[in-house]
């Protein structure tokens, strides 16, 4: 969707300040937020979680830190799924009379869950429409729902450098419409194609893009 979260190519958002390698969390509450998202009964569809964060109003989104956005997305998904009531969230305590679900993860299961590698790779009977070396154009789409096609690439021409097989299509998966596996490609764009003649001539950017995002150039 077209939202403030799609920041690629935008100006006026300040300098990017790289952080030192090491602890990914700035405070204990960030680590707890990460753990709650992993263990939440609303977990299981990473695309739906991303879309919930995309729905945060723009001014609020920009004022939040990374894990504040995670927490807000978790709050929305728990409410939408009926896992907690608004009153329980305000009180920060479960209603003693409410039925209790079995925890999605027991404490002893957390290390294995974090170490287990998932895959979005799926079987797909249809032949891919494109091959390595093909020139393709990213379609000029403006979906109202979730998409992984960044705005700065729409309408731009690139060359396919890799075909990764079929992967879950996030535009469908985020909205409960099934996995809908689609061929996934790496497409290389020149910087000048994306940013104009002032970009350095030898620079390129590679994006992983699903087949429905592409058309033959």
ZADO-1210 file (C-alpha; in nm, 4 decimals, padded with zeros to 6 digits):
<atoms>
<atom x="00.0000" y="00.0000" z="00.0000" code="UNK" pos="1"/>
<atom x="00.1078" y="00.3603" z="-00.0393" code="UNK" pos="2"/>
<atom x="00.2018" y="00.4707" z="00.3094" code="UNK" pos="3"/>
<atom x="00.4646" y="00.6489" z="00.5112" code="UNK" pos="4"/>
<atom x="00.6426" y="00.3196" z="00.5826" code="UNK" pos="5"/>
<atom x="00.7519" y="00.2979" z="00.2151" code="UNK" pos="6"/>
<atom x="01.0430" y="00.5381" z="00.2636" code="UNK" pos="7"/>
<atom x="01.2741" y="00.4355" z="-00.0205" code="UNK" pos="8"/>
<atom x="01.3775" y="00.7340" z="-00.2290" code="UNK" pos="9"/>
<atom x="01.2063" y="00.9905" z="-00.0079" code="UNK" pos="10"/>
<atom x="01.3759" y="01.3114" z="00.1009" code="UNK" pos="11"/>
<atom x="01.3585" y="01.5115" z="00.4226" code="UNK" pos="12"/>
<atom x="01.3538" y="01.2215" z="00.6679" code="UNK" pos="13"/>
<atom x="01.6933" y="01.2954" z="00.8173" code="UNK" pos="14"/>
<atom x="02.0303" y="01.1261" z="00.8101" code="UNK" pos="15"/>
<atom x="02.0575" y="00.7491" z="00.8420" code="UNK" pos="16"/>
<atom x="02.2719" y="00.6790" z="01.1478" code="UNK" pos="17"/>
<atom x="02.4145" y="00.3230" z="01.1464" code="UNK" pos="18"/>
<atom x="02.4112" y="00.1563" z="01.4856" code="UNK" pos="19"/>
<atom x="02.7015" y="-00.0488" z="01.6212" code="UNK" pos="20"/>
<atom x="02.6876" y="-00.4243" z="01.5896" code="UNK" pos="21"/>
<atom x="02.5929" y="-00.6137" z="01.9014" code="UNK" pos="22"/>
<atom x="02.2798" y="-00.6034" z="02.1124" code="UNK" pos="23"/>
<atom x="01.9790" y="-00.5454" z="01.8836" code="UNK" pos="24"/>
<atom x="01.7732" y="-00.4023" z="02.1707" code="UNK" pos="25"/>
<atom x="01.8080" y="-00.0595" z="02.3309" code="UNK" pos="26"/>
<atom x="01.6066" y="-00.1503" z="02.6400" code="UNK" pos="27"/>
<atom x="01.4592" y="-00.4549" z="02.8110" code="UNK" pos="28"/>
<atom x="01.1057" y="-00.3693" z="02.6975" code="UNK" pos="29"/>
<atom x="01.2154" y="-00.4021" z="02.3334" code="UNK" pos="30"/>
<atom x="01.3366" y="-00.7561" z="02.3938" code="UNK" pos="31"/>
<atom x="01.0095" y="-00.8359" z="02.5718" code="UNK" pos="32"/>
<atom x="00.8102" y="-00.6923" z="02.2812" code="UNK" pos="33"/>
<atom x="01.0041" y="-00.9081" z="02.0371" code="UNK" pos="34"/>
<atom x="00.9371" y="-01.2144" z="02.2521" code="UNK" pos="35"/>
<atom x="00.5651" y="-01.1351" z="02.2856" code="UNK" pos="36"/>
<atom x="00.5257" y="-01.1036" z="01.9088" code="UNK" pos="37"/>
<atom x="00.6976" y="-01.4397" z="01.8535" code="UNK" pos="38"/>
<atom x="00.4863" y="-01.6114" z="02.1209" code="UNK" pos="39"/>
<atom x="00.1579" y="-01.4362" z="02.0416" code="UNK" pos="40"/>
<atom x="-00.1424" y="-01.6451" z="01.9300" code="UNK" pos="41"/>
<atom x="-00.1815" y="-01.3881" z="01.6503" code="UNK" pos="42"/>
<atom x="00.1586" y="-01.4935" z="01.5133" code="UNK" pos="43"/>
<atom x="00.1887" y="-01.7215" z="01.2127" code="UNK" pos="44"/>
<atom x="00.1456" y="-01.4772" z="00.9255" code="UNK" pos="45"/>
<atom x="00.4334" y="-01.2333" z="00.9064" code="UNK" pos="46"/>
<atom x="00.2710" y="-01.0493" z="00.6162" code="UNK" pos="47"/>
<atom x="-00.0419" y="-00.9735" z="00.8204" code="UNK" pos="48"/>
<atom x="00.1789" y="-00.8413" z="01.0996" code="UNK" pos="49"/>
<atom x="00.3643" y="-00.6143" z="00.8596" code="UNK" pos="50"/>
<atom x="00.0362" y="-00.4836" z="00.7227" code="UNK" pos="51"/>
<atom x="-00.0874" y="-00.3975" z="01.0698" code="UNK" pos="52"/>
<atom x="00.2192" y="-00.1792" z="01.1205" code="UNK" pos="53"/>
<atom x="00.1586" y="-00.0174" z="00.7818" code="UNK" pos="54"/>
<atom x="-00.1882" y="00.0886" z="00.8986" code="UNK" pos="55"/>
<atom x="-00.0475" y="00.3093" z="01.1764" code="UNK" pos="56"/>
<atom x="-00.1255" y="00.6733" z="01.0807" code="UNK" pos="57"/>
<atom x="00.1705" y="00.8459" z="00.9191" code="UNK" pos="58"/>
<atom x="00.2476" y="01.1098" z="01.1831" code="UNK" pos="59"/>
<atom x="00.2220" y="00.8503" z="01.4600" code="UNK" pos="60"/>
<atom x="00.4366" y="00.6029" z="01.2660" code="UNK" pos="61"/>
<atom x="00.7186" y="00.8526" z="01.2179" code="UNK" pos="62"/>
<atom x="00.7140" y="00.9477" z="01.5866" code="UNK" pos="63"/>
<atom x="00.7511" y="00.5840" z="01.6955" code="UNK" pos="64"/>
<atom x="01.0639" y="00.3778" z="01.7386" code="UNK" pos="65"/>
<atom x="01.0967" y="00.0447" z="01.5620" code="UNK" pos="66"/>
<atom x="00.9716" y="-00.1679" z="01.8505" code="UNK" pos="67"/>
<atom x="00.6966" y="00.0775" z="01.9384" code="UNK" pos="68"/>
<atom x="00.5581" y="-00.0030" z="01.5927" code="UNK" pos="69"/>
<atom x="00.5920" y="-00.3729" z="01.6666" code="UNK" pos="70"/>
<atom x="00.4018" y="-00.3296" z="01.9923" code="UNK" pos="71"/>
<atom x="00.1243" y="-00.1289" z="01.8265" code="UNK" pos="72"/>
<atom x="00.0874" y="-00.3913" z="01.5537" code="UNK" pos="73"/>
<atom x="00.0703" y="-00.6650" z="01.8181" code="UNK" pos="74"/>
<atom x="-00.1925" y="-00.4716" z="02.0130" code="UNK" pos="75"/>
<atom x="-00.4076" y="-00.4331" z="01.7014" code="UNK" pos="76"/>
<atom x="-00.3813" y="-00.7997" z="01.6048" code="UNK" pos="77"/>
<atom x="-00.4647" y="-00.9241" z="01.9555" code="UNK" pos="78"/>
<atom x="-00.7760" y="-00.7068" z="01.9597" code="UNK" pos="79"/>
<atom x="-00.8804" y="-00.8004" z="01.6066" code="UNK" pos="80"/>
<atom x="-00.8369" y="-01.1709" z="01.6810" code="UNK" pos="81"/>
<atom x="-01.0392" y="-01.1523" z="02.0022" code="UNK" pos="82"/>
<atom x="-00.7455" y="-01.2734" z="02.2101" code="UNK" pos="83"/>
<atom x="-00.7805" y="-00.9815" z="02.4527" code="UNK" pos="84"/>
<atom x="-01.0503" y="-00.7258" z="02.5260" code="UNK" pos="85"/>
<atom x="-00.9973" y="-00.3477" z="02.5263" code="UNK" pos="86"/>
<atom x="-01.0581" y="-00.3539" z="02.9012" code="UNK" pos="87"/>
<atom x="-00.7856" y="-00.6132" z="02.9570" code="UNK" pos="88"/>
<atom x="-00.5380" y="-00.4032" z="02.7583" code="UNK" pos="89"/>
<atom x="-00.6164" y="-00.0924" z="02.9612" code="UNK" pos="90"/>
<atom x="-00.5887" y="-00.2835" z="03.2881" code="UNK" pos="91"/>
<atom x="-00.2780" y="-00.4735" z="03.1704" code="UNK" pos="92"/>
<atom x="-00.4318" y="-00.7781" z="03.3330" code="UNK" pos="93"/>
<atom x="-00.6417" y="-01.0697" z="03.2131" code="UNK" pos="94"/>
<atom x="-01.0074" y="-01.0823" z="03.3097" code="UNK" pos="95"/>
<atom x="-01.0297" y="-01.3620" z="03.5722" code="UNK" pos="96"/>
<atom x="-01.3615" y="-01.4722" z="03.4216" code="UNK" pos="97"/>
<atom x="-01.2336" y="-01.4938" z="03.0630" code="UNK" pos="98"/>
<atom x="-01.1499" y="-01.8360" z="02.9182" code="UNK" pos="99"/>
<atom x="-00.7781" y="-01.9011" z="02.8965" code="UNK" pos="100"/>
<atom x="-00.6192" y="-02.0392" z="02.5821" code="UNK" pos="101"/>
<atom x="-00.3269" y="-02.2782" z="02.5863" code="UNK" pos="102"/>
<atom x="-00.0058" y="-02.0743" z="02.5410" code="UNK" pos="103"/>
<atom x="00.1299" y="-02.0846" z="02.1873" code="UNK" pos="104"/>
<atom x="00.4800" y="-02.1353" z="02.3239" code="UNK" pos="105"/>
<atom x="00.5920" y="-02.2666" z="02.6607" code="UNK" pos="106"/>
<atom x="00.9091" y="-02.1020" z="02.7991" code="UNK" pos="107"/>
<atom x="01.1111" y="-02.4158" z="02.7347" code="UNK" pos="108"/>
<atom x="01.0080" y="-02.4139" z="02.3665" code="UNK" pos="109"/>
<atom x="01.1278" y="-02.0601" z="02.2914" code="UNK" pos="110"/>
<atom x="01.4945" y="-02.1350" z="02.2004" code="UNK" pos="111"/>
<atom x="01.3937" y="-02.4026" z="01.9504" code="UNK" pos="112"/>
<atom x="01.1270" y="-02.1782" z="01.7987" code="UNK" pos="113"/>
<atom x="01.3759" y="-01.8949" z="01.7474" code="UNK" pos="114"/>
<atom x="01.6380" y="-02.1294" z="01.5989" code="UNK" pos="115"/>
<atom x="01.3985" y="-02.2993" z="01.3558" code="UNK" pos="116"/>
<atom x="01.4355" y="-02.1642" z="01.0019" code="UNK" pos="117"/>
<atom x="01.1117" y="-02.1112" z="00.8122" code="UNK" pos="118"/>
<atom x="01.0683" y="-02.1052" z="00.4363" code="UNK" pos="119"/>
<atom x="00.8255" y="-01.9303" z="00.2037" code="UNK" pos="120"/>
<atom x="00.9324" y="-02.1556" z="-00.0862" code="UNK" pos="121"/>
<atom x="00.6407" y="-02.3524" z="-00.2308" code="UNK" pos="122"/>
<atom x="00.5603" y="-02.5820" z="-00.5220" code="UNK" pos="123"/>
<atom x="00.4151" y="-02.4103" z="-00.8271" code="UNK" pos="124"/>
<atom x="00.2937" y="-02.6028" z="-01.1330" code="UNK" pos="125"/>
<atom x="00.2932" y="-02.3158" z="-01.3832" code="UNK" pos="126"/>
<atom x="00.6108" y="-02.2243" z="-01.5682" code="UNK" pos="127"/>
<atom x="00.7641" y="-01.8867" z="-01.4788" code="UNK" pos="128"/>
<atom x="00.6839" y="-01.6119" z="-01.7268" code="UNK" pos="129"/>
<atom x="01.0376" y="-01.4704" z="-01.7243" code="UNK" pos="130"/>
<atom x="01.3938" y="-01.6002" z="-01.7377" code="UNK" pos="131"/>
<atom x="01.7328" y="-01.4742" z="-01.6265" code="UNK" pos="132"/>
<atom x="01.8457" y="-01.1994" z="-01.8624" code="UNK" pos="133"/>
<atom x="01.4936" y="-01.0781" z="-01.9494" code="UNK" pos="134"/>
<atom x="01.4250" y="-00.7052" z="-01.9380" code="UNK" pos="135"/>
<atom x="01.1160" y="-00.6356" z="-01.7284" code="UNK" pos="136"/>
<atom x="00.9281" y="-00.3328" z="-01.6061" code="UNK" pos="137"/>
<atom x="00.7934" y="-00.3099" z="-01.2521" code="UNK" pos="138"/>
<atom x="00.4242" y="-00.2442" z="-01.2973" code="UNK" pos="139"/>
<atom x="00.2858" y="00.0892" z="-01.1821" code="UNK" pos="140"/>
<atom x="00.0582" y="-00.0530" z="-00.9150" code="UNK" pos="141"/>
<atom x="-00.1029" y="00.1387" z="-00.6297" code="UNK" pos="142"/>
<atom x="-00.2723" y="-00.1303" z="-00.4182" code="UNK" pos="143"/>
<atom x="-00.4818" y="-00.0422" z="-00.1150" code="UNK" pos="144"/>
<atom x="-00.3519" y="-00.3472" z="00.0707" code="UNK" pos="145"/>
<atom x="-00.0126" y="-00.4923" z="00.1538" code="UNK" pos="146"/>
<atom x="00.2556" y="-00.5169" z="-00.1148" code="UNK" pos="147"/>
<atom x="00.6311" y="-00.5683" z="-00.1292" code="UNK" pos="148"/>
<atom x="00.6725" y="-00.3620" z="-00.4469" code="UNK" pos="149"/>
<atom x="00.8362" y="-00.0316" z="-00.3424" code="UNK" pos="150"/>
<atom x="00.7054" y="00.2874" z="-00.4961" code="UNK" pos="151"/>
<atom x="01.0439" y="00.4026" z="-00.6231" code="UNK" pos="152"/>
<atom x="01.0678" y="00.0974" z="-00.8539" code="UNK" pos="153"/>
<atom x="00.7213" y="00.1200" z="-01.0100" code="UNK" pos="154"/>
<atom x="00.7352" y="00.1858" z="-01.3821" code="UNK" pos="155"/>
<atom x="01.1122" y="00.1315" z="-01.3917" code="UNK" pos="156"/>
<atom x="01.2947" y="-00.1148" z="-01.6171" code="UNK" pos="157"/>
<atom x="01.5462" y="-00.3701" z="-01.4922" code="UNK" pos="158"/>
<atom x="01.7034" y="-00.7050" z="-01.5795" code="UNK" pos="159"/>
<atom x="01.6282" y="-01.0378" z="-01.4104" code="UNK" pos="160"/>
<atom x="01.9425" y="-01.1848" z="-01.2549" code="UNK" pos="161"/>
<atom x="01.7974" y="-01.4775" z="-01.0543" code="UNK" pos="162"/>
<atom x="01.4848" y="-01.6934" z="-01.0375" code="UNK" pos="163"/>
<atom x="01.4177" y="-01.8253" z="-00.6850" code="UNK" pos="164"/>
<atom x="01.1251" y="-02.0583" z="-00.7516" code="UNK" pos="165"/>
<atom x="00.7741" y="-01.9909" z="-00.6223" code="UNK" pos="166"/>
<atom x="00.7231" y="-01.8201" z="-00.2870" code="UNK" pos="167"/>
<atom x="00.4172" y="-01.7217" z="-00.0839" code="UNK" pos="168"/>
<atom x="00.2696" y="-01.4059" z="-00.2363" code="UNK" pos="169"/>
<atom x="00.2540" y="-01.1465" z="00.0432" code="UNK" pos="170"/>
<atom x="-00.0173" y="-00.9372" z="-00.1228" code="UNK" pos="171"/>
<atom x="-00.2606" y="-01.2279" z="-00.0767" code="UNK" pos="172"/>
<atom x="-00.1187" y="-01.3788" z="00.2398" code="UNK" pos="173"/>
<atom x="-00.1437" y="-01.0560" z="00.4412" code="UNK" pos="174"/>
<atom x="-00.5202" y="-01.0426" z="00.3935" code="UNK" pos="175"/>
<atom x="-00.6155" y="-01.4031" z="00.4650" code="UNK" pos="176"/>
<atom x="-00.6546" y="-01.4919" z="00.0963" code="UNK" pos="177"/>
<atom x="-00.4225" y="-01.7907" z="00.1039" code="UNK" pos="178"/>
<atom x="-00.0587" y="-01.8397" z="00.0150" code="UNK" pos="179"/>
<atom x="-00.1064" y="-01.8030" z="-00.3650" code="UNK" pos="180"/>
<atom x="00.2566" y="-01.8976" z="-00.4484" code="UNK" pos="181"/>
<atom x="00.4096" y="-01.6922" z="-00.7306" code="UNK" pos="182"/>
<atom x="00.7517" y="-01.7004" z="-00.9021" code="UNK" pos="183"/>
<atom x="01.0045" y="-01.4763" z="-00.7287" code="UNK" pos="184"/>
<atom x="01.2888" y="-01.3041" z="-00.9142" code="UNK" pos="185"/>
<atom x="01.5826" y="-01.0797" z="-00.8361" code="UNK" pos="186"/>
<atom x="01.5704" y="-00.7773" z="-01.0661" code="UNK" pos="187"/>
<atom x="01.8686" y="-00.5450" z="-01.1047" code="UNK" pos="188"/>
<atom x="01.8012" y="-00.1759" z="-01.1760" code="UNK" pos="189"/>
<atom x="02.0596" y="00.0863" z="-01.2571" code="UNK" pos="190"/>
<atom x="02.0700" y="00.3764" z="-01.0138" code="UNK" pos="191"/>
<atom x="02.0070" y="00.6161" z="-01.3008" code="UNK" pos="192"/>
<atom x="01.6932" y="00.4266" z="-01.4006" code="UNK" pos="193"/>
<atom x="01.5597" y="00.4693" z="-01.0478" code="UNK" pos="194"/>
<atom x="01.6969" y="00.8093" z="-00.9455" code="UNK" pos="195"/>
<atom x="01.7713" y="00.9933" z="-01.2693" code="UNK" pos="196"/>
<atom x="02.0842" y="01.1236" z="-01.4472" code="UNK" pos="197"/>
<atom x="02.2482" y="01.2599" z="-01.1312" code="UNK" pos="198"/>
<atom x="02.2953" y="00.9075" z="-00.9910" code="UNK" pos="199"/>
<atom x="02.6339" y="00.7392" z="-01.0273" code="UNK" pos="200"/>
<atom x="02.6494" y="00.5500" z="-01.3578" code="UNK" pos="201"/>
<atom x="02.7964" y="00.2270" z="-01.2182" code="UNK" pos="202"/>
<atom x="02.5610" y="00.1900" z="-00.9196" code="UNK" pos="203"/>
<atom x="02.2835" y="-00.0690" z="-00.9254" code="UNK" pos="204"/>
<atom x="02.0090" y="-00.1836" z="-00.6885" code="UNK" pos="205"/>
<atom x="01.8709" y="-00.5393" z="-00.6820" code="UNK" pos="206"/>
<atom x="01.5168" y="-00.6108" z="-00.5623" code="UNK" pos="207"/>
<atom x="01.3389" y="-00.9419" z="-00.5041" code="UNK" pos="208"/>
<atom x="01.0062" y="-00.9054" z="-00.6853" code="UNK" pos="209"/>
<atom x="00.7170" y="-01.1447" z="-00.7399" code="UNK" pos="210"/>
<atom x="00.5912" y="-01.2171" z="-01.0916" code="UNK" pos="211"/>
<atom x="00.2592" y="-01.0259" z="-01.0596" code="UNK" pos="212"/>
<atom x="00.4669" y="-00.7110" z="-01.0026" code="UNK" pos="213"/>
<atom x="00.6378" y="-00.7426" z="-01.3417" code="UNK" pos="214"/>
<atom x="00.5674" y="-00.7075" z="-01.7117" code="UNK" pos="215"/>
<atom x="00.7917" y="-00.7591" z="-02.0121" code="UNK" pos="216"/>
<atom x="00.9771" y="-00.4445" z="-02.1165" code="UNK" pos="217"/>
</atoms>
